[in-house]
Amino acid sequence: MTYKFILAALLLCVSQALFSQEISEKNLLKHVTYLASDKLKGRGTGTPQELKAAKYIAKQFKSIGLSPKGDNGTYFHKFGFKKTADPHGGIDEKSPQVYSQNVAGFLDNGADNTIVIGGHYDHLGLGYDHNSLDANPEGKIHNGADDNASGISGVIELARFFSENGVKEAHNFLFLCFSGEELGLIGSKRFTEYPTIDLKKVSFMVNMDMIGRLNADKRVVVGGVGTAPDFVPLFKSMTTGPGIKLDSAGVGPSDHTSFYLKNIPVLFFFTGQHSDYHKPSDDTKLVNFPGLKQVLELAVNAITALDKQPKLTFQETKANEDNTPRFKVTLGIMPDYTFEEEGVRADGVTEGKPAFKAGIQKGDVIIGLGDMEVKSMKDYMKALAAHQKGDVVKVKVKRGDTVKTLEATF
């Protein structure tokens, strides 16, 4: 019997049996509505409002029946750090110490190995940390409904699902909600440096970050599939649910990176950036809750299939962080990472930036920048790296069936 046949049969059984216990849209709406409410003032790292969010998550974990897996018998894994003065620079040693906490709950199935499911619960607060893309962010509440109340609602709901599905899986589960992601993956780094479980017993880590905006194409980016040999065959065998775009890299701008750097296989679920990313407009009313449920059902299918396998074998991905082109300029678009055709599609255009001034519109596909042809995101970054502030460049875009050449000044 071939591996593919076994996998297909397994997935059929999984799909038939899994959803007698269903992912609840009602629960997802409840969690996102609270976490992204004005009451929490954007869940800025180390703020009293972020602590309220942490306590809310811990309360959910307790009600589900998860054991505390933080420090000293609590759900909280605490840490302190010096906040950086510049999000693109180093630590400012003159700044005051900031204290925050990850939230950790454990489902003990008496197994040798553990699956980690996580996401970050912090966001940009009132816009004082220089991470906002709003033109005048300071003092405005950045609720972060998609980034990342959507992911945390998913972590809580997956915790409930696996606790109440009537199945004793072959792995334990550690559910982790990280603080400090927006300031440089600080919470996940601290956890992997000072873990409350043996990381050598972790089979793989699943990261949920921005999973609330499943687009019209119904495509989910699943990152990290190159970090274990089991991942690609699994996702290519899935024929139901939303469309999937696979990305092999283990390193990325979210908390799975911290686990990958500890030689742990990772999966990263993501439904793409959008024009509300890192802006006060990222609110609950814009979250696609039926789509969020679909993403979590996809995750359940994948996790359940992988739970039947022995501890996964880690493999290093070919993508090397040091090979990423360095650039000093930005065009000011929000790339659509779910786009699979040639070029880079603008999912949003930031007002006042070079792309906006040049007349580039949402939905335009950039196919040329300066002297370089743009067929991929890597081409686009290489083209940016070739320019300096003040350069005037030709930008070739495809708008519908028409190709236009516009002029942008960096």
Secondary structure, DSSP 8 states (H G I E B T S, - for coil): --HHHHHHHHHHHHHHHGGGS---HHHHHHHHHHHTSGGGGGGBTTSHHHHHHHHHHHHHHHHHT-EE-SSTTSSEEEEEEE-BSSTTS-B-TTS-EEEEEEEEEEE--S-SSEEEEEEE--B-TTS-SS---SSS-TT-----IIIIIIHHHHHHHHHHHHHHSS---SSEEEEEEES-GGGTSHHHHHHHHS-SS-GGGEEEEEEE-S-S---TT-EEEEE-TTSSTTHHHHHHH--SSSEEEEE--S--SSTHHHHHTTT--EEEEE----TTTTSTT--GGG--HHHHHHHHHHHHHHHHHHHTS-S------S--GGGS---S----EEE-TT--SSSEEEEEE-TTSHHHHHT--TT-EEEEETTEE--SHHHHHHHHHT--TT-EEEEEEEETTEEEEEEEE-
